[in-house]
Amino acid sequence: MQKFAQSSRVASLKEATTSPREQLNHLANAEYTVAATEMLNASAREQLTLEELAACIGLSPQKTITIISP
């Protein structure tokens, strides 16, 4: 994953600066696809953990993030 994190954007809220052809090239790259899938899976696990923690302490996930963030 770090191989792609430094040289390629897996996901972003910013406007895409690559052409549609370049975006399709990433999808054809098996390593890129695996890295993107791993990132999404890790994010989903983190979200579930956050929701479980928030439920245990009786707060919303947003308030829990506020408390645990530096």
Contact map, one row per residue, 1 for C-alpha under 8 A:
1111100000000000000000000000000000110110000000000000000000000000000000
1111110000000000000000000000000000000000000000000000000000000000000000
1111111000000000000000000000000000000000000000000000000000000000000000
1111111111000000000000000000000100100000000000000000000000000000000000
1111111111000000000000000000000000000000000000000000000000000000000000
0111111110000000000000000000000000000000000000000000000000000000000000
0011111110000000000000000000000000000000000000000000000000000000000000
0001111111000000000000000000000000000000000000000000000000000000000000
0001111111110000000000000000000000000000000000000000000000000000000000
0001100111110000000000000000000000010000000000000000000000000000000000
0000000011111000000000000000000000000000000000000000000000000000000000
0000000011111110000000000000000000000000000000000000000000000000000000
0000000000111110000000000000000000000000000000000000000000000000000000
0000000000011111000000000000000000000000000000000000000000000000000000
0000000000011111100000000000000000000000000000000000000000000000000000
0000000000000111111000000000000000000000000000000000000000000000000000
0000000000000011111000000000000000000000000000000000000000000000000000
0000000000000001111101100000000000000000000000000000000000000000000000
0000000000000001111111100000000000000000000000000000000000000000000000
0000000000000000011111110000000000000000000000000000000000000000000000
0000000000000000001111111000000000000000000000000000000000000000000000
0000000000000000011111111100000000000000000000000000000000000000000000
0000000000000000011111111110000000000000000000000000000000000000000000
0000000000000000000111111111000000000000000000000000000000000000000000
0000000000000000000011111111100000000000000000000000000000000000000000
0000000000000000000001111111100110000000000000000000000000000000000000
0000000000000000000000111111110110000000000000000000000000000000000000
0000000000000000000000011111110010000000000000000000000000000000000000
0000000000000000000000001111111110000000000000000000000000000000000000
0000000000000000000000000011111111000000000000000000000000000000000000
0000000000000000000000000000111111100000000000000000000000000000000000
0001000000000000000000000110111111110000000000000000000000000000000000
0000000000000000000000000111111111111000000000000000000000000000000000
0000000000000000000000000000011111111100000000000000000000000000000000
1001000000000000000000000000001111111110000000000000000000000000000000
1000000001000000000000000000000111111111000000000000000000000000000000
0000000000000000000000000000000011111111100000000000000000000000000000
1000000000000000000000000000000001111111110000000000000000000000000000
1000000000000000000000000000000000111111111000000000000000000000000000
0000000000000000000000000000000000011111111100000000000000000000000000
0000000000000000000000000000000000001111111110000000000000000000000000
0000000000000000000000000000000000000111111111000000000000000000000000
0000000000000000000000000000000000000011111111100000000000000000000000
0000000000000000000000000000000000000001111111110000000000000000000000
0000000000000000000000000000000000000000111111111000000000000000000000
0000000000000000000000000000000000000000011111111100000000000000000000
0000000000000000000000000000000000000000001111111110000000000000000000
0000000000000000000000000000000000000000000111111111000000000000000000
0000000000000000000000000000000000000000000011111111100000000000000000
0000000000000000000000000000000000000000000001111111110000001001000000
0000000000000000000000000000000000000000000000111111111000011000000000
0000000000000000000000000000000000000000000000011111111100000000000000
0000000000000000000000000000000000000000000000001111111110000001000000
0000000000000000000000000000000000000000000000000111111111111001000000
0000000000000000000000000000000000000000000000000011111111110000000000
0000000000000000000000000000000000000000000000000001111111100000000000
0000000000000000000000000000000000000000000000000000111111100000000000
0000000000000000000000000000000000000000000000000000011111110000000000
0000000000000000000000000000000000000000000000000000011111111011000000
0000000000000000000000000000000000000000000000000010011001111111000000
0000000000000000000000000000000000000000000000000110010000111111100000
0000000000000000000000000000000000000000000000000000000000011111110000
0000000000000000000000000000000000000000000000000000000000111111111000
0000000000000000000000000000000000000000000000000100110000111111111100
0000000000000000000000000000000000000000000000000000000000001111111110
0000000000000000000000000000000000000000000000000000000000000111111110
0000000000000000000000000000000000000000000000000000000000000011111110
0000000000000000000000000000000000000000000000000000000000000001111111
0000000000000000000000000000000000000000000000000000000000000000111111
0000000000000000000000000000000000000000000000000000000000000000000111
